[in-house]
Amino acid sequence: MRARRSCLAVPGSNPRFLEKAQGLAADEVFLDLEDSVAPGAKKDARTNIVAALRDGDWAGKTVVVRVNDLTTEWTYRDVIEVVEGAGDRLDCVMLPKVEDASHVTWLDTLLGQIERATGLPEGRIGIEAQIESARGLVAVDEIAGASPRLETLVFGPADFMASIGMRTLVVGQQPPGYDEGDAYHYILMRILMAARAHDLQAIDGPYLQIRDADGFRQVARRAAALGFDGKWVLHPSQVGAANAVFSPSQEDYDHAELILDAYEYYTTVEKRGAVMLGDEMIDEASRKMALVISAKGRAAGLPRTTSFTPPAS
């Protein structure tokens, strides 16, 4: 799976931002044609994005374009112009406001038609689906299984909060009057369960108070603790924090790699299932948990600072 600890939104109508994004340390950059682009600027934004994809240096990043939602008159032209113009430079297309599996199927079909017509490898371009409404959440299991192109489910909190009538204007924070627990816990877990059941990644939505660094870290830690793979970021100042929060600690990463090495040694060389690693018993379940941490650490580029030494015979 691709690293998506930080997913930076960049308006396609701003060439300066498109250029600056190339030098930032975000794992994913999604070039936006939807909410951050005014209706009258969408045509020019497509041109800007194709030029940025063709001429820019996006090495080391997952490159995504968010098109407009399927109820608008812009969506089909967004997909056709961007993929025909720069499909070979594109990793995924993000479809917002997905409420039904048929939305994903539509995009899958159109991408396949364009790939065949332009000679691109069929099926290479992935899909990211944004869950932004009550209807989308209710249908999230079907959405998650709608296409083999799907790589990620992305929570869209602002539209979602509006769709359920949540009484707050602050995206990401607990609504006034909700004094116990977490108003977003069910939503996040529902998205996460659907994603994992279909081997997809799950990405938390943005935190709009870009000057509130502590608030950003708090909500990012909440999503990371549940198992989310990353978070949408709106400003360069949030990139480093997201990368740090969604990476395992050096200690946890080293420990996970030790578990994997020790378990492989004991099961293959000594033919034992449950064994001791120091004061800790490890078994197949331990290996599965360690795989999760090690994968996140490797994706983050963490080095190993310890190594497993088999016991003396």
C-alpha positions, -999 to +999 in steps of 0.1 A: +000+000+000+011+036-007+021+058+022-007+083+029+002+097+064-004+132+051-027+139+022-023+175+011-052+193-007-041+218-034-065+239-053-061+234-091-070+270-097-038+283-081-006+276-101+016+289-074+002+264-049+006+236-074+042+244-078+049+248-041+033+214-033+059+196-053+086+205-027+066+196+004+070+164+024+034+152+020+030+115+012+000+123-010-009+154-029-044+157-043-049+184-069-085+196-064-111+205-089-140+204-064-148+226-034-117+247-035-123+258-071-150+283-080-175+272-107-162+297-132-126+286-127-130+248-131-121+247-168-089+266-163-081+245-132-082+213-154-056+229-177-035+239-147-036+205-132-027+187-165+003+211-170+014+206-134+013+168-137+031+168-170+058+194-162+062+191-124+084+169-103+061+147-081+087+121-073+081+102-040+045+113-038+012+096-044-005+119-070-042+122-070-068+145-086-101+151-069-128+156-095-163+171-089-190+149-075-212+128-098-243+150-095-226+180-112-221+188-149-183+189-145-174+154-135-171+136-168-150+164-184-128+164-153-120+127-157-116+127-194-094+158-197-071+150-168-067+113-176-063+119-214-039+147-207-017+132-180-030+098-170+005+084-171+015+108-143-015+100-121-019+074-094-055+078-084-087+098-090-106+109-059-144+109-062-162+131-036-196+126-021-199+090-029-233+077-017-237+045-037-216+017-051-228+027-086-208+060-083-176+041-080-186+017-108-193+046-131-158+060-125-142+026-129-159+021-163-150+056-176-114+051-165-112+018-183-126+034-215-100+062-214-072+038-206-081+016-236-085+046-259-051+061-250-030+030-246-026+034-208-023+001-188-059-008-180-066-008-143-035+010-132-052+043-121-067+038-086-098+053-070-103+071-037-139+074-025-149+101-001-177+093+024-194+126+031-230+119+040-254+098+060-263+079+028-226+073+020-220+059+055-250+036+054-238+022+020-200+022+029-197-016+028-210-018-007-190+012-018-158-004-004-163-035-025-175-017-057-142-018-077-108-035-076-094+000-083-104+013-049-075+020-027-088+043+000-119+055+018-117+092+029-139+108+056-153+141+045-164+157+079-178+191+069-204+178+044-211+148+066-218+170+096-242+191+075-259+159+062-268+147+097-276+181+112-247+182+137-249+214+157-215+229+152-195+251+128-161+238+139-150+208+118-133+181+138-140+193+173-167+179+195-201+196+191-212+219+219-233+199+244-217+165+236-198+163+269-191+126+271-173+104+246-165+111+210-193+122+186-172+109+156-162+075+170-190+055+153-184+073+120-147+067+119-150+031+130-177+024+105-154+037+077-124+019+091-143-015+093-155-012+057-120-003+045-102-031+063-128-057+053-119-049+017-081-044+022-083-006+017-067+023+035-087+047+056-080+085+057-094+110+082-107+143+070-093+178+074-090+200+105-100+235+094-084+255+122-049+256+105-033+278+132-044+254+160-015+230+159-024+213+192-060+207+181-048+192+148-025+168+167-053+158+191-077+148+164-050+132+143-040+111+173-076+100+177-077+087+141-043+071+143-051+053+176-081+037+159-060+025+130-064+051+103-035+054+078-034+091+075-051+125+075-061+151+050-040+183+055-049+218+043-017+237+050+020+230+048+023+235+086+002+204+091+023+181+070+050+173+095+026+168+123+005+143+103+036+124+092+048+121+128+014+111+143+007+084+117+042+069+120+050+044+147+076+054+173+111+042+168+107+019+198+075+003+185+089-001+150+121-018+163+100-041+186+077-051+157+107-060+135+122-081+164+089-099+168+088-108+131+124-120+130+121-139+162+089-156+152+103-166+118+133-181+135+114-201+161+088-214+138+111-223+109+143-234+127+131-247+161+096-256+148+078-239+178+046-219+177+044-199+209+077-187+222+093-161+245+109-129+233+125-115+264+097-114+290+070-115+263+052-145+248+047-142+210+026-163+187+008-160+153-014-132+166+017-113+177+031-117+142+000-102+126+000-072+149+037-067+143+032-068+105+009-037+108+035-017+128+064-028+106+046-019+074+038+016+087+074+021+098+088+009+065+064+032+046+076+061+068+112+053+060+122+045+096+156+027+100+161-003+122+182+003+153+181-032+167+185-067+154+174-102+165+201-125+176+192-162+177+199-179+211+231-198+214+226-235+209 
